[in-house]
């Protein structure tokens, strides 16, 4: 569990590990997720309620719930995944190409660099009536970023990307 004195994150695998326990297992998780509301982006709400559990079970991604430390209300969530990231050589400088060679595989025939990267796949704030101001988007993003840094420390990797509605943001340290 990562967080601060106001909120913390929980990997939903913690719930799933308890099986069908009504009070703490998958049924309790489904009940908790049912209270999530995100009218600004219905796809975020739909993913959490309908896909997050299955994606986690299939190891396609892992969803972390962000809850209030005070009363364990669901404030938001983020989902992380590993994905290949491809960069077209024509879009970067020669200096960047040399740096990319250290962390990626070059396909000379297409002039593309492909690497494994961490994806912040979902990031959603709970807008149910009582949770409008308990956490900011910046705080949610920081929790996701902190979790990725922890994973990178344990297992390596240096590239992270966040896909948004109209943009792709890539962060790497070379």
Residue pairs with C-beta under 8 A, 6 or more apart in sequence:
1 8
1 9
1 10
2 8
2 9
2 143
2 146
2 147
2 150
3 9
3 66
3 69
3 143
4 69
5 69
6 68
6 69
6 70
6 134
6 135
7 66
7 67
7 68
7 69
7 75
7 134
7 135
7 139
7 143
8 66
8 67
8 69
9 64
9 65
9 66
9 67
9 78
9 143
9 147
10 64
10 65
10 67
11 62
11 63
11 64
12 29
12 52
12 53
12 56
12 62
12 63
12 64
12 65
13 56
13 62
15 24
15 25
15 26
15 28
15 29
16 25
16 26
16 29
16 53
16 56
16 57
18 24
18 25
18 26
18 28
19 25
19 26
20 26
20 27
21 27
21 28
22 28
26 53
29 53
30 53
32 65
32 74
33 48
33 49
33 52
33 53
33 74
34 49
35 74
35 126
35 128
36 45
36 48
36 49
36 74
36 77
36 124
36 126
36 128
37 45
37 126
37 127
37 128
38 44
38 45
38 124
38 125
38 126
38 127
39 45
39 127
40 127
41 124
44 122
44 123
44 124
45 124
47 79
47 122
47 124
48 63
48 77
48 122
48 124
52 61
52 63
52 77
52 79
52 122
53 63
55 61
55 63
55 79
56 62
56 63
60 81
61 79
61 80
61 81
61 121
61 122
62 79
62 80
62 81
63 77
63 78
63 79
63 122
64 77
64 78
64 79
64 80
64 143
64 144
64 147
65 74
65 76
65 77
66 74
66 75
66 76
66 77
66 78
66 135
66 140
66 143
67 73
67 74
67 75
68 75
68 134
73 126
73 130
73 131
73 134
74 126
74 131
75 125
75 126
75 131
75 134
75 135
76 123
76 124
76 125
76 126
76 135
76 140
77 122
77 123
77 124
77 126
78 120
78 122
78 123
78 124
78 140
78 141
78 143
78 144
78 147
79 120
79 121
79 122
79 123
80 118
80 119
80 120
80 121
80 144
80 147
80 148
80 151
81 118
81 119
81 121
82 116
82 117
82 118
82 119
83 116
83 117
83 118
83 119
83 161
84 114
84 115
84 116
84 117
85 114
85 115
85 116
85 117
85 159
85 161
85 170
86 112
86 113
86 114
87 100
87 104
87 112
87 113
87 114
87 115
88 111
88 112
89 97
89 106
89 111
89 112
89 113
90 111
92 100
96 174
97 113
99 174
100 106
100 113
100 115
100 174
101 113
102 174
103 115
103 158
103 159
103 172
103 174
104 113
104 114
104 115
105 113
105 114
105 115
106 112
106 113
107 113
107 114
115 159
116 157
116 159
117 157
117 159
117 160
117 161
117 170
118 148
118 151
118 152
118 157
118 159
118 160
118 161
119 160
119 161
119 162
119 163
120 141
120 144
120 145
120 148
120 160
120 161
120 162
120 163
121 163
123 137
123 140
123 141
123 144
123 162
124 140
125 131
125 135
125 136
125 137
125 140
141 162
145 160
148 160
151 157
152 158
158 172
158 173
158 174
159 170
159 171
159 172
160 170
160 171
160 172
161 168
161 169
161 170
161 171
162 168
162 169
162 171
163 169
